[in-house]
């Protein structure tokens, strides 16, 4: 019997995330954030794009922590 992963519950599958931090971070940071799209909204910076797995997500969250910018939210959008 083969096991199929459910993309709604298998967090180790590539997903599209939106990460929101408080404050504005310049667009020149896109390369450092592994190609995530950077946009600004209501005083916040939004990072949006594919993140391959939970390990990569945690790596990105560490980068945000290291910048000292307040994390507002992390959402899966696809």
Long-range contacts (C-beta under 8 A, 24 or more apart in sequence): 11-53, 11-54, 12-53, 12-54, 13-53, 14-50, 14-51, 14-52, 14-53, 15-50, 15-51, 15-76, 15-78, 16-48, 16-49, 16-50, 16-51, 16-76, 16-77, 16-78, 17-47, 17-48, 17-49, 17-50, 17-51, 17-57, 17-74, 17-75, 17-76, 17-77, 18-46, 18-47, 18-48, 18-73, 18-74, 18-75, 18-77, 19-46, 19-47, 19-48, 19-60, 19-61, 19-64, 19-71, 19-73, 19-74, 19-75, 20-44, 20-45, 20-46, 20-47, 20-71, 20-72, 20-73, 20-74, 20-75, 21-45, 21-47, 21-64, 21-69, 21-70, 21-71, 21-72, 22-69, 22-70, 22-72, 23-69, 23-70, 25-67, 25-69, 32-63, 33-60, 33-63, 34-60, 36-60, 44-72, 45-69, 48-77
